[in-house]
Amino acid sequence: MNTTDKVLWALALFPIAAFHVTVRVDNEKPAMGHMAGAVMVVAALLLRLKKYLMERKAARDPVPGFPSAKGAHWLCGHTIMIRSSELNGKMCLAGQKEVYMDSADPETGVSSLWLFHIPSVSVLQSKDVKKILRSSSYRKSNGLVDAHIKNLLGRRNLISLTGTEWRTFRNAVHKCFTQTAVKQSQETMHEVGNAMAESLLKEIRMQEKDNDLFQPTVRKVLPLMKCATVDVFGLAILDGFDFKCSKRLKLNPLAHSFEYLLAELVRRFRRPWDPTSFLYNIPTTSNREYKRHKEHILTFIREQVAQARARIAEEEQLCRSSTINYNHANSKSKEVQKETTKQKRSSELMTNLINAATNMKASHKNNDCGYDAIVEETLEDVYMSLLFGAYDTSSITMTYALYLLATHPHIQENCVEEILTVLNRRNEPHMNNSEESGNCGISAKDLPYTKAVIMESLRLFPPAYTTRRNLEKPLKLPSNGKLLPKGQMVNISIWSIHRSEINFPRPTDIIPERWVRRRKNKTNLASKVDGDDAADDDDADDNDADDNDASSKCVSAWEERGPNDDEEANMIIAPANQDAFFAFAVGARNCVGKVFAMEESVIILACLLKKLKFDLVSSDYMVRPVICGFVQRPDDDMPMRIQERHQ
């Protein structure tokens, strides 16, 4: 029985309960009985009247001039329709099309909806979405949702921070994800991807020896991808911390704590009528287990903070000692060493966060009011936010990418052909003697077709499937010229935007050729590396690396398409509308790790595909996305048959 049914039953039974109470009290104290009965009957009538008025309200468009889907619920509005289809009790995404797409104006893509009792606007056209996201970063708090978020990530997490504190820590995090920092992390990404591929190969070969009738290895892909993303984050961002998940092909205890907290978040979200779901301090079994897992993660974070502070202090002491003792003969080498250390630390997450916290403390004149404790709490909560962000999103993207490749074998073969061609090119003698021989592997820009598969995965199955904004000032929509007032809630369904014909032709088909084309001249390098960066200048600092470095000489047979690519030979489909791609959002609160996430996804996918083949467990298998906390993910963790790839 869902929440709505319980409310309806309560309203239906209220008059009966009132009658029984009246009879019971009337037998003991007649005057009081009549009074109590009258009050309860009046209350029941008022509730019925309220329901009638809310039904009338739900029947009209929430925002005048913006069409809406018919059949909104009198209490929950369109929220029930958005999440109407349920799979084993889990909220699905089937209702998104009905509310956001089918009801939208076919020309402008605008519509409206009731989010419970709140009138909200929805937009599909990219120019509307970009204007809204760039004009406002404010999201009005929702008490119940915020309670869950703050209990999971802490009171001062990166999602909840605003103003100077948010900018300070956002800038600190951004230093870890510039293109220079990402380039330094490529070797780690290759190590993790190759380690996982070798571990899977070892498992497959052992099964071949043990079984006379060999059956392909069946593995759930999502947990495997989580192993990879956790390892990359630890080794590349946490200054070499090795979780060792990819080698063991299983999540370590810390990752299991992540899993428990996320599963518990979903369970509590689905039970808003249950007081124990949002009262975290009462001594229930689930609350005690919740605190145990969260304390496990917080202990890890505090250990990382302490180790980073000790390391920073030691390096500062060494720098001071070298400054005192250096002489003219070796000053140049010492300066080079100091600069190398500084450059390495610039991409180390904890160092940047600690420096940001130190600067915040120093800038605050009155630390007697407990400001130091607030900064320390913020440091832990921001770290917690980043751990959860790194844990979920990239792993979901790679899982869906492997699903798309398994359902389209010719696309998988195109990826493998590109990967092997580029690798063979790198292994040629004249390449081994050049500068790029020092780099152990290829990068995302060397594999435009494989990157296009990741782009299609993000387009069709964006992990962060929706967002919302409350306008901080009046805004005129470019699509229809309507003026939205200050404070208007705008619901942005990224899932629907990416699947709308307004933005992408044949929107539900996987077509990598939206993003790439066959290279006409194989000596001609693609002029641009990240199509989404060209379309969105929100993170101009990400472009601090040389896009046309030596590694681009490992030429793929494919190159990226520009928005004006209308040559007839390339018109399998029109070039993708890069302005309508919002998997990483835009504006001030866009995804700070988007360059890192794209590089990681392409490299790990390449490492796996060059050695392994991925197939569906059955010909009739269909993916079933479900809402899981802040993201959507496959309901069954995507079981797939994994075999050794024989060249």
C-alpha positions as CSV (number, residue, x, y, z in Angstrom):
1,M,0.0,0.0,0.0
2,N,1.5,3.3,-1.1
3,T,1.3,6.7,0.7
4,T,-1.7,7.9,-1.3
5,D,-3.7,4.8,-0.5
6,K,-3.0,5.2,3.2
7,V,-4.2,8.8,3.1
8,L,-7.4,7.9,1.3
9,W,-8.2,5.1,3.7
10,A,-7.6,7.4,6.6
11,L,-10.1,9.9,5.2
12,A,-12.6,7.2,4.5
13,L,-12.5,5.7,8.0
14,F,-12.4,9.0,9.8
15,P,-16.2,9.4,10.1
16,I,-16.6,5.8,11.3
17,A,-14.0,6.4,14.0
18,A,-15.8,9.6,14.9
19,F,-19.0,7.7,15.3
20,H,-17.5,5.1,17.6
21,V,-15.8,7.7,19.8
22,T,-19.0,9.6,20.1
23,V,-21.0,6.5,21.2
24,R,-18.4,5.5,23.7
25,V,-18.1,9.0,25.3
26,D,-21.8,9.5,25.1
27,N,-22.5,6.6,27.4
28,E,-20.2,8.0,30.1
29,K,-20.7,11.8,29.8
30,P,-23.5,12.7,27.4
31,A,-22.6,16.4,27.0
32,M,-18.9,15.8,26.3
33,G,-19.9,12.9,23.9
34,H,-22.1,15.2,21.8
35,M,-19.3,17.9,21.7
36,A,-16.6,15.4,20.7
37,G,-18.8,13.8,18.1
38,A,-19.7,17.2,16.6
39,V,-16.1,18.3,16.4
40,M,-14.9,15.1,14.7
41,V,-17.8,15.1,12.2
42,V,-17.0,18.8,11.4
43,A,-13.3,17.9,11.0
44,A,-14.2,15.0,8.7
45,L,-16.4,17.3,6.6
46,L,-13.6,19.9,6.4
47,L,-11.2,17.3,5.3
48,R,-13.6,16.2,2.5
49,L,-14.0,19.8,1.5
50,K,-10.2,20.3,1.4
51,K,-9.9,17.2,-0.7
52,Y,-12.6,18.5,-3.1
53,L,-10.8,21.9,-3.5
54,M,-7.5,20.2,-4.0
55,E,-9.0,18.0,-6.7
56,R,-10.2,21.1,-8.5
57,K,-6.8,22.7,-8.2
58,A,-5.1,19.6,-9.5
59,A,-7.4,19.5,-12.6
60,R,-6.1,22.8,-14.0
61,D,-2.7,23.7,-15.4
62,P,-0.3,24.5,-12.6
63,V,1.1,27.6,-14.5
64,P,-1.2,29.5,-16.9
65,G,-0.1,29.2,-20.5
66,F,2.0,26.0,-19.9
67,P,0.2,22.7,-20.7
68,S,0.3,19.8,-18.3
69,A,-0.5,16.1,-18.2
70,K,-4.0,15.2,-17.3
71,G,-4.8,13.1,-14.3
72,A,-2.8,14.8,-11.6
73,H,-3.4,13.5,-8.1
74,W,-5.3,15.8,-5.7
75,L,-2.6,15.4,-3.0
76,C,0.6,14.4,-4.8
77,G,0.1,16.1,-8.1
78,H,2.1,14.7,-11.0
79,T,4.7,13.2,-8.7
80,I,2.8,9.9,-8.7
81,M,2.7,9.9,-12.5
82,I,6.4,10.6,-12.8
83,R,7.1,7.6,-10.6
84,S,4.0,5.6,-11.4
85,S,5.5,2.4,-12.8
86,E,7.0,0.4,-10.1
87,L,9.3,-2.6,-10.4
88,N,9.5,-4.8,-7.3
89,G,8.6,-1.8,-5.3
90,K,11.4,0.3,-6.8
91,M,10.6,3.6,-8.4
92,C,11.1,3.6,-12.2
93,L,11.4,6.3,-14.8
94,A,8.6,5.3,-17.1
95,G,6.4,8.3,-16.1
96,Q,9.0,10.8,-17.2
97,K,7.8,10.6,-20.9
98,E,4.1,11.2,-20.0
99,V,4.7,14.2,-17.8
100,Y,7.6,16.0,-19.4
101,M,7.4,15.0,-23.1
102,D,3.9,13.9,-24.1
103,S,2.2,16.9,-22.4
104,A,4.8,19.5,-23.6
105,D,4.0,22.1,-26.3
106,P,5.3,20.4,-29.5
107,E,6.9,23.6,-30.8
108,T,8.4,25.1,-27.7
109,G,8.8,22.0,-25.4
110,V,7.4,23.8,-22.3
111,S,5.0,22.3,-19.9
112,S,3.9,22.6,-16.3
113,L,3.4,20.1,-13.5
114,W,2.3,19.8,-9.8
115,L,5.1,18.6,-7.6
116,F,2.8,17.8,-4.7
117,H,1.2,21.3,-4.2
118,I,4.0,23.3,-5.8
119,P,3.4,24.6,-9.4
120,S,6.5,23.9,-11.5
121,V,7.6,24.6,-15.0
122,S,9.4,22.1,-17.3
123,V,11.5,22.9,-20.4
124,L,12.9,20.7,-23.1
125,Q,14.6,23.1,-25.5
126,S,18.4,23.5,-24.9
127,K,18.3,27.3,-25.1
128,D,15.7,27.4,-22.3
129,V,17.6,24.9,-20.2
130,K,20.9,26.7,-20.5
131,K,19.5,30.1,-19.7
132,I,17.8,28.8,-16.6
133,L,20.9,26.8,-15.3
134,R,23.2,29.8,-16.0
135,S,20.9,32.4,-14.4
136,S,20.3,30.5,-11.1
137,S,22.1,28.0,-8.9
138,Y,19.5,28.2,-6.1
139,R,17.4,25.2,-5.1
140,K,14.8,25.9,-2.5
141,S,15.2,23.4,0.3
142,N,12.8,20.5,0.9
143,G,12.7,19.7,4.6
144,L,12.3,15.9,4.3
145,V,14.8,15.5,1.4
146,D,17.3,17.8,3.0
147,A,17.1,15.8,6.2
148,H,18.1,12.6,4.4
149,I,20.9,14.4,2.4
150,K,22.4,16.0,5.5
151,N,22.3,12.7,7.5
152,L,24.1,11.0,4.6
153,L,26.6,13.6,3.6
154,G,26.7,15.9,6.6
155,R,25.2,19.3,7.4
156,R,27.8,21.2,5.4
157,N,28.1,19.0,2.3
158,L,29.1,20.4,-1.1
159,I,25.5,20.2,-2.3
160,S,24.2,22.3,0.6
161,L,27.0,24.9,0.8
162,T,26.4,28.4,-0.6
163,G,28.2,31.7,-1.0
164,T,31.9,32.1,-0.1
165,E,32.3,28.7,1.5
166,W,30.9,26.9,-1.5
167,R,33.2,28.9,-3.9
168,T,36.3,28.3,-1.7
169,F,35.8,24.5,-1.6
170,R,34.6,24.3,-5.2
171,N,37.8,26.0,-6.4
172,A,39.9,23.6,-4.2
173,V,38.2,20.6,-5.8
174,H,38.5,22.1,-9.3
175,K,42.3,22.0,-9.1
176,C,42.1,18.2,-8.9
177,F,40.2,18.0,-12.2
178,T,41.9,20.3,-14.6
179,Q,43.1,18.8,-17.9
180,T,46.7,18.9,-16.6
181,A,45.7,17.0,-13.5
182,V,43.6,14.6,-15.6
183,K,46.6,13.9,-17.9
184,Q,48.7,13.1,-14.8
185,S,46.0,10.5,-13.8
186,Q,45.9,8.7,-17.2
187,E,48.6,6.2,-16.2
188,T,46.6,5.3,-13.0
189,M,43.4,4.8,-15.1
190,H,45.3,2.4,-17.4
191,E,46.7,0.5,-14.4
192,V,43.3,0.0,-12.9
193,G,41.6,-0.9,-16.2
194,N,44.3,-3.4,-17.1
195,A,44.3,-4.9,-13.5
196,M,40.6,-5.6,-13.8
197,A,40.9,-7.1,-17.2
198,E,43.7,-9.4,-16.1
199,S,41.7,-10.5,-13.0
200,L,38.7,-11.3,-15.1
201,L,40.8,-13.2,-17.6
202,K,42.3,-15.2,-14.8
203,E,38.9,-16.0,-13.5
204,I,37.6,-17.0,-16.9
205,R,40.6,-19.3,-17.6
206,M,40.2,-21.0,-14.3
207,Q,36.6,-21.7,-15.1
208,E,37.6,-23.2,-18.5
209,K,40.0,-25.6,-16.7
210,D,37.5,-26.7,-14.1
211,N,34.5,-27.2,-16.5
212,D,34.5,-29.7,-19.3
213,L,31.4,-28.0,-20.7
214,F,32.5,-24.4,-20.5
215,Q,29.9,-21.9,-19.7
216,P,30.8,-18.2,-20.1
217,T,31.4,-16.2,-16.9
218,V,28.4,-14.3,-15.8
219,R,29.1,-11.3,-13.7
220,K,27.1,-8.3,-12.5
221,V,28.8,-5.4,-14.3
222,L,27.8,-2.5,-12.1
223,P,29.7,-3.7,-9.0
224,L,32.8,-4.3,-11.2
225,M,32.6,-0.8,-12.5
226,K,32.3,0.5,-9.0
227,C,35.5,-1.4,-8.1
228,A,37.3,0.4,-11.0
229,T,36.0,3.9,-10.1
230,V,36.8,3.5,-6.4
231,D,40.4,2.4,-7.3
232,V,41.0,5.2,-9.7
233,F,39.7,7.8,-7.2
234,G,41.9,6.4,-4.5
235,L,45.1,6.2,-6.6
236,A,44.7,9.3,-8.6
237,I,42.9,11.7,-6.3
238,L,43.7,10.5,-2.8
239,D,47.4,10.5,-3.4
240,G,47.9,6.8,-4.1
241,F,45.5,5.1,-1.7
242,D,44.9,1.7,-3.1
243,F,41.5,0.1,-2.3
244,K,42.6,-3.0,-4.3
245,C,39.1,-3.7,-5.5
246,S,39.9,-4.2,-9.2
247,K,42.5,-6.9,-8.5
248,R,40.2,-8.8,-6.1
249,L,37.0,-8.1,-8.2
250,K,35.1,-7.3,-5.1
251,L,34.3,-4.2,-3.1
252,N,36.3,-3.6,0.1
253,P,34.6,-3.0,3.5
254,L,34.6,0.8,2.9
255,A,32.8,0.4,-0.4
256,H,30.3,-1.9,1.3
257,S,29.5,0.9,3.8
258,F,28.8,3.1,0.8
259,E,26.4,0.5,-0.6
260,Y,24.6,0.1,2.7
261,L,24.1,3.9,3.2
262,L,22.8,4.3,-0.4
263,A,20.4,1.4,-0.1
264,E,19.2,2.7,3.2
265,L,18.7,6.2,1.7
266,V,16.5,4.7,-1.0
267,R,14.5,2.7,1.6
268,R,13.9,5.8,3.7
269,F,12.9,7.9,0.7
270,R,10.2,5.4,-0.1
271,R,8.7,5.5,3.4
272,P,7.9,9.2,4.1
273,W,4.9,8.2,6.3
274,D,7.1,6.2,8.6
275,P,8.6,8.4,11.4
276,T,11.5,6.0,11.8
277,S,12.6,6.7,8.2
278,F,13.6,10.3,9.0
279,L,14.2,10.2,12.8
280,Y,17.8,9.1,12.7
281,N,18.5,9.6,16.5
282,I,16.0,7.1,17.9
283,P,17.6,3.8,18.9
284,T,16.2,1.5,16.2
285,T,18.2,-1.4,14.7
286,S,18.4,0.3,11.3
287,N,19.6,3.6,12.8
288,R,22.3,1.8,14.8
289,E,23.5,0.0,11.6
290,Y,23.3,3.3,9.7
291,K,25.5,5.0,12.2
292,R,28.0,2.2,12.3
293,H,28.5,2.3,8.5
294,K,28.7,6.1,8.4
295,E,31.2,6.1,11.3
296,H,33.3,3.6,9.3
297,I,33.5,6.1,6.4
298,L,34.1,9.1,8.7
299,T,37.0,7.3,10.4
300,F,38.6,6.7,7.0
301,I,38.2,10.4,6.1
302,R,39.6,11.6,9.5
303,E,42.6,9.3,9.0
304,Q,43.2,10.8,5.5
305,V,43.0,14.3,6.9
306,A,45.5,13.5,9.6
307,Q,47.9,11.9,7.2
308,A,47.6,14.7,4.7
309,R,48.3,17.3,7.4
310,A,51.3,15.4,8.6
311,R,52.6,15.2,5.0
312,I,52.1,18.9,4.4
313,A,53.9,19.8,7.6
314,E,56.8,17.5,6.7
315,E,57.1,19.0,3.2
316,E,57.0,22.5,4.6
317,Q,59.7,21.7,7.1
318,L,61.9,20.2,4.3
319,C,61.3,23.3,2.2
320,R,62.4,25.5,5.1
321,S,65.5,23.4,5.7
322,S,66.5,23.5,2.0
323,T,66.0,27.3,1.9
324,I,68.3,27.7,4.9
325,N,71.0,25.3,3.7
326,Y,71.0,25.7,-0.1
327,N,74.0,27.1,-2.0
328,H,74.2,28.7,-5.4
329,A,75.5,25.6,-7.1
330,N,72.4,23.5,-6.4
331,S,69.7,26.2,-6.1
332,K,68.3,25.5,-9.6
333,S,67.8,21.8,-8.9
334,K,66.2,22.5,-5.6
335,E,63.8,25.0,-7.2
336,V,62.9,22.4,-9.8
337,Q,62.3,19.8,-7.1
338,K,60.1,22.2,-5.1
339,E,58.2,23.1,-8.3
340,T,57.7,19.4,-9.1
341,T,56.4,18.7,-5.6
342,K,54.1,21.7,-5.8
343,Q,52.7,20.5,-9.2
344,K,52.1,17.0,-7.9
345,R,50.3,18.3,-4.8
346,S,48.1,20.6,-6.9
347,S,46.1,17.6,-8.1
348,E,45.9,15.9,-4.7
349,L,42.4,16.3,-3.3
350,M,43.1,16.3,0.5
351,T,46.0,18.8,0.2
352,N,43.7,21.3,-1.7
353,L,40.8,20.9,0.8
354,I,43.1,21.3,3.8
355,N,44.7,24.4,2.3
356,A,41.2,25.8,1.6
357,A,40.1,25.1,5.2
358,T,43.3,26.7,6.5
359,N,42.7,29.9,4.4
360,M,39.1,30.1,5.7
361,K,40.3,29.9,9.3
362,A,42.9,32.5,8.7
363,S,40.5,34.9,7.1
364,H,38.0,34.7,9.9
365,K,39.0,37.1,12.7
366,N,36.9,35.7,15.5
367,N,37.7,32.0,16.0
368,D,36.4,32.0,19.5
369,C,32.8,31.3,18.3
370,G,33.7,27.8,17.2
371,Y,34.4,28.7,13.6
372,D,37.4,26.3,13.5
373,A,35.0,23.4,14.4
374,I,32.7,24.6,11.6
375,V,35.5,24.5,9.1
376,E,36.6,21.1,10.2
377,E,33.0,19.8,9.9
378,T,32.8,21.4,6.4
379,L,36.1,19.7,5.4
380,E,34.8,16.3,6.3
381,D,31.4,16.8,4.7
382,V,32.8,18.1,1.4
383,Y,35.1,15.0,1.4
384,M,32.1,12.8,2.0
385,S,30.2,14.4,-0.9
386,L,33.1,13.8,-3.3
387,L,33.5,10.2,-2.2
388,F,29.9,9.4,-3.0
389,G,30.0,11.4,-6.2
390,A,33.0,9.5,-7.5
391,Y,31.6,6.1,-6.3
392,D,28.3,6.1,-8.3
393,T,28.2,8.2,-11.5
394,S,31.1,7.0,-13.6
395,S,30.4,3.4,-12.8
396,I,26.8,3.7,-13.9
397,T,27.9,5.4,-17.2
398,M,30.3,2.5,-18.0
399,T,27.7,-0.1,-17.1
400,Y,25.2,1.3,-19.5
401,A,27.9,1.7,-22.2
402,L,28.7,-2.0,-21.9
403,Y,25.0,-2.8,-22.2
404,L,24.7,-0.7,-25.4
405,L,27.7,-2.4,-26.8
406,A,26.3,-5.9,-26.0
407,T,23.0,-5.0,-27.7
408,H,24.8,-3.7,-30.7
409,P,27.7,-6.0,-31.6
410,H,28.8,-4.1,-34.7
411,I,29.3,-1.0,-32.5
412,Q,31.4,-3.1,-30.1
413,E,33.5,-4.3,-33.0
414,N,34.0,-0.7,-34.2
415,C,35.3,0.2,-30.7
416,V,37.6,-2.8,-30.6
417,E,38.9,-2.0,-34.1
418,E,39.7,1.6,-33.1
419,I,41.4,0.6,-29.8
420,L,43.6,-2.0,-31.4
421,T,44.5,0.2,-34.4
422,V,45.6,3.0,-32.1
423,L,47.5,0.7,-29.8
424,N,49.3,-0.9,-32.8
425,R,50.2,2.6,-34.0
426,R,51.6,3.4,-30.6
427,N,53.7,0.3,-30.7
428,E,55.4,1.1,-34.0
429,P,59.2,1.6,-33.6
430,H,59.3,5.2,-34.7
431,M,56.6,6.0,-32.1
432,N,58.5,4.2,-29.3
433,N,61.4,6.4,-29.9
434,S,59.4,9.6,-29.6
435,E,58.2,11.6,-26.7
436,E,55.0,9.7,-26.2
437,S,56.8,6.5,-25.4
438,G,56.9,7.7,-21.9
439,N,53.2,7.6,-21.6
440,C,52.0,4.0,-20.9
441,G,48.7,4.3,-22.7
442,I,46.3,6.1,-24.9
443,S,43.9,8.9,-23.9
444,A,40.3,9.6,-24.5
445,K,41.1,12.0,-27.4
446,D,42.9,9.2,-29.2
447,L,39.6,7.2,-29.2
448,P,36.9,9.4,-30.6
449,Y,34.6,6.5,-31.5
450,T,34.8,4.9,-28.0
451,K,34.2,8.3,-26.5
452,A,31.1,8.7,-28.7
453,V,29.8,5.5,-27.2
454,I,30.2,7.0,-23.7
455,M,28.5,10.1,-24.9
456,E,25.5,8.0,-26.2
457,S,25.5,6.2,-22.9
458,L,25.3,9.5,-21.0
459,R,22.7,10.8,-23.4
460,L,20.3,7.8,-23.1
461,F,21.0,7.0,-19.4
462,P,22.3,10.1,-17.6
463,P,23.0,9.0,-14.0
464,A,21.8,12.3,-12.6
465,Y,18.4,12.1,-14.4
466,T,16.9,15.4,-13.1
467,T,17.6,18.7,-11.4
468,R,15.6,21.7,-10.5
469,R,16.1,25.4,-9.9
470,N,14.2,28.2,-8.2
471,L,14.7,31.4,-10.2
472,E,16.6,34.1,-8.3
473,K,15.2,36.8,-10.7
474,P,12.5,37.1,-13.4
475,L,13.5,35.2,-16.6
476,K,12.1,35.3,-20.1
477,L,12.1,32.0,-21.9
478,P,13.7,32.1,-25.4
479,S,11.4,29.4,-26.7
480,N,8.0,31.1,-26.2
481,G,8.8,34.6,-24.8
482,K,6.9,33.9,-21.5
483,L,8.2,35.7,-18.4
484,L,8.7,33.5,-15.4
485,P,8.6,35.3,-12.0
486,K,11.3,35.3,-9.3
487,G,11.0,32.2,-7.2
488,Q,9.4,30.1,-9.9
489,M,10.4,26.4,-9.6
490,V,11.7,24.9,-12.8
491,N,12.0,21.1,-13.1
492,I,14.6,20.0,-15.6
493,S,14.3,16.4,-16.6
494,I,17.7,15.6,-18.2
495,W,16.4,12.2,-19.0
496,S,13.6,13.7,-21.1
497,I,15.7,16.4,-22.7
498,H,18.1,13.9,-24.0
499,R,15.3,11.7,-25.3
500,S,13.3,14.4,-27.0
501,E,13.0,14.8,-30.8
502,I,13.2,18.5,-30.3
503,N,16.9,18.0,-29.5
504,F,18.0,14.8,-31.1
505,P,16.7,13.0,-34.1
506,R,15.9,9.3,-33.5
507,P,16.4,10.0,-29.8
508,T,16.1,6.5,-28.4
509,D,18.6,4.9,-30.8
510,I,22.3,4.5,-30.0
511,I,24.1,6.1,-32.9
512,P,27.8,7.0,-32.1
513,E,27.9,8.7,-35.6
514,R,26.0,11.6,-34.0
515,W,29.4,12.6,-32.5
516,V,32.0,11.2,-34.9
517,R,32.6,10.5,-38.6
518,R,35.0,8.5,-40.6
519,R,38.3,10.4,-41.0
520,K,38.7,11.6,-44.6
521,N,42.4,12.3,-44.2
522,K,44.1,10.2,-41.6
523,T,47.0,12.7,-41.2
524,N,44.5,15.4,-40.3
525,L,44.0,15.6,-36.6
526,A,40.7,16.5,-35.1
527,S,40.7,20.2,-34.2
528,K,38.8,19.8,-31.0
529,V,39.1,17.4,-28.1
530,D,36.0,17.8,-25.9
531,G,32.8,18.7,-27.9
532,D,31.0,19.5,-24.7
533,D,33.7,21.9,-23.6
534,A,33.3,23.8,-26.9
535,A,29.6,24.1,-26.4
536,D,29.9,25.2,-22.8
537,D,32.5,27.6,-21.5
538,D,31.6,27.3,-17.8
539,D,34.9,25.7,-17.0
540,A,37.3,27.6,-19.2
541,D,40.2,26.7,-16.8
542,D,39.8,23.1,-17.9
543,N,41.4,24.0,-21.2
544,D,44.8,24.5,-19.7
545,A,46.5,21.6,-21.5
546,D,47.7,21.4,-25.0
547,D,44.9,19.7,-26.9
548,N,47.1,18.8,-29.8
549,D,49.9,17.1,-27.9
550,A,52.0,14.3,-29.2
551,S,49.6,11.5,-28.3
552,S,47.2,12.7,-31.0
553,K,49.6,11.2,-33.5
554,C,48.0,7.8,-32.6
555,V,45.4,8.5,-35.3
556,S,42.0,6.7,-35.1
557,A,40.0,6.1,-38.2
558,W,37.3,8.4,-36.7
559,E,37.2,12.0,-35.9
560,E,34.8,14.2,-34.0
561,R,32.0,16.0,-35.9
562,G,31.4,19.7,-35.6
563,P,27.9,21.2,-35.4
564,N,28.1,22.4,-39.0
565,D,29.1,19.0,-40.5
566,D,26.4,18.6,-43.2
567,E,28.3,16.8,-45.8
568,E,26.2,14.2,-47.5
569,A,28.7,11.4,-46.9
570,N,28.4,11.9,-43.2
571,M,24.7,12.1,-43.0
572,I,23.9,8.8,-41.4
573,I,22.4,11.2,-39.0
574,A,22.7,14.9,-38.3
575,P,25.5,15.9,-36.0
576,A,24.5,15.9,-32.3
577,N,23.2,19.1,-30.8
578,Q,25.9,19.5,-28.2
579,D,24.1,22.4,-26.7
580,A,21.3,19.9,-25.7
581,F,23.7,17.6,-23.8
582,F,23.3,18.1,-20.0
583,A,24.7,15.0,-18.4
584,F,27.2,17.2,-16.6
585,A,24.8,20.1,-16.3
586,V,25.9,23.7,-17.0
587,G,26.3,26.9,-15.0
588,A,27.9,27.5,-11.7
589,R,26.9,24.1,-10.2
590,N,28.0,22.0,-13.2
591,C,29.9,18.7,-12.6
592,V,33.4,19.8,-11.5
593,G,34.8,16.4,-12.5
594,K,33.4,16.1,-16.0
595,V,36.8,16.0,-17.8
596,F,38.1,13.4,-15.3
597,A,34.9,11.3,-15.6
598,M,35.1,11.2,-19.4
599,E,38.8,10.3,-19.5
600,E,38.3,7.6,-16.9
601,S,35.3,6.1,-18.6
602,V,36.9,5.9,-22.1
603,I,40.2,4.5,-20.8
604,I,38.8,1.8,-18.6
605,L,36.3,0.8,-21.3
606,A,39.2,0.5,-23.8
607,C,41.3,-1.6,-21.3
608,L,38.4,-4.0,-20.9
609,L,37.3,-4.2,-24.5
610,K,40.8,-5.0,-25.9
611,K,40.9,-8.2,-23.9
612,L,37.2,-9.1,-23.1
613,K,33.9,-9.5,-24.9
614,F,30.7,-8.6,-23.3
615,D,27.3,-10.2,-24.2
616,L,23.8,-10.2,-22.8
617,V,22.8,-13.0,-20.5
618,S,19.8,-13.8,-22.9
619,S,18.5,-12.5,-26.2
620,D,15.4,-11.0,-24.6
621,Y,17.2,-9.2,-21.8
622,M,16.0,-5.6,-21.3
623,V,17.5,-3.1,-19.0
624,R,15.3,-1.6,-16.3
625,P,16.5,1.7,-14.9
626,V,15.3,2.5,-11.4
627,I,15.7,5.6,-9.1
628,C,18.3,5.0,-6.4
629,G,18.8,8.0,-4.2
630,F,20.2,10.9,-6.3
631,V,20.8,8.8,-9.4
632,Q,19.2,6.2,-11.7
633,R,20.8,2.8,-12.2
634,P,20.1,-0.7,-13.6
635,D,17.7,-2.5,-11.4
636,D,19.6,-5.8,-11.4
637,D,23.2,-4.4,-11.5
638,M,23.4,-5.6,-15.2
639,P,24.4,-9.3,-15.3
640,M,26.4,-10.0,-18.5
641,R,28.4,-12.9,-20.0
642,I,32.1,-12.1,-20.2
643,Q,34.5,-14.0,-22.4
644,E,38.1,-13.7,-23.5
645,R,38.4,-11.8,-26.7
646,H,40.5,-13.8,-29.3
647,Q,42.0,-11.6,-32.0
